[in-house]
Amino acid sequence: MRKTNLYRRKKNPYREVYTLGQHISLSAHKARRVIDQIRGCSYEQTLMILELMPYRVCYPIFKLVYSAAANASHNWDFKKTNLVISKAEVSKGTTVKKWKPRARGRNYPIKRTDCHIRIVLKDTSWYEYDENKEYLLCFKKMNEKKKKKHEDMTYYSMYNSGGLWDKK
């Protein structure tokens, strides 16, 4: 006796849903800048972060996160409040190369880069989960990144360290 599609649909051992956006006309480096901010955050917090960030990359990522949550709620009956972004990765896509004509018969190369974005949402309803703790963990993770950046910077003075002026 064969199991129905509905029975197989309800059983998801990994409790994860993913969405893949391919050939998005953005630089992979610029997309990673935004993806690093939302990785590990809850669904609702991610939507707020993406709405308030001033980058052009945010809109396609917003659409992907929204689509992944819609897939999770429709196909697997997950609640959107229990979803967390477990993985978010950006890979480099194809590059379209064109030539722009310039003065005196010369030309200038134009490179249009694409990227592929994959966002994985995990349902945390099986785990003991507190939204306030998750918010604090995500906030701490963002602050750790900032601290690391500032800890690596050391004070450098050209006059005291024998820089340009000590040489004869």
Residue pairs with C-beta under 8 A, 6 or more apart in sequence:
9 75
9 76
10 76
10 77
12 76
15 78
15 122
15 123
15 125
15 126
16 86
16 120
16 121
16 122
16 123
17 68
17 71
17 72
17 75
17 76
17 78
17 120
17 121
17 123
18 68
18 87
18 118
18 119
18 120
18 121
19 64
19 65
19 67
19 68
19 71
19 118
19 119
20 116
20 117
20 118
21 60
21 63
21 64
21 116
21 117
21 118
22 93
22 116
23 93
23 94
23 114
23 116
24 31
24 60
24 93
24 114
24 115
24 116
24 117
25 112
25 113
25 114
26 56
26 57
26 60
26 113
26 114
26 115
27 113
27 115
28 90
28 91
28 92
28 93
28 113
28 115
30 55
30 57
31 57
31 61
31 90
31 115
31 117
32 90
33 55
33 57
34 50
34 53
34 55
34 57
34 58
34 61
35 61
35 88
35 89
35 90
35 117
36 145
37 49
37 53
37 142
38 46
38 49
38 50
38 61
38 65
38 85
38 88
39 85
39 87
39 88
40 84
40 85
40 86
40 137
40 138
40 141
41 49
41 84
41 85
41 134
41 138
42 81
42 83
42 84
42 85
42 131
42 134
42 135
42 138
43 65
43 69
43 80
43 81
43 83
43 84
43 85
43 121
44 80
44 81
45 135
45 138
46 65
46 85
47 62
47 65
47 66
50 58
50 61
50 62
50 65
51 58
51 62
60 117
61 117
61 119
64 117
64 119
65 85
65 119
65 121
68 119
68 120
68 121
69 80
69 83
69 121
72 78
72 80
72 83
72 121
72 123
73 79
73 80
76 123
78 121
78 123
78 125
79 123
79 125
81 131
82 123
82 124
82 125
82 129
83 121
83 122
83 123
83 124
84 121
84 122
84 124
84 134
85 119
85 120
85 121
85 122
86 120
86 121
86 122
87 118
87 119
87 120
88 117
88 118
88 119
88 120
89 117
89 118
90 115
90 116
90 117
90 118
91 115
91 116
91 118
92 113
92 114
92 115
92 116
93 113
93 114
93 115
93 116
94 114
95 111
95 112
95 113
95 114
96 111
96 112
96 114
97 109
97 110
97 111
97 112
98 109
98 110
98 111
98 112
99 107
99 108
99 109
99 110
100 107
100 108
100 109
100 110
101 107
101 108
102 108
124 134
157 163
158 164
158 165
159 165
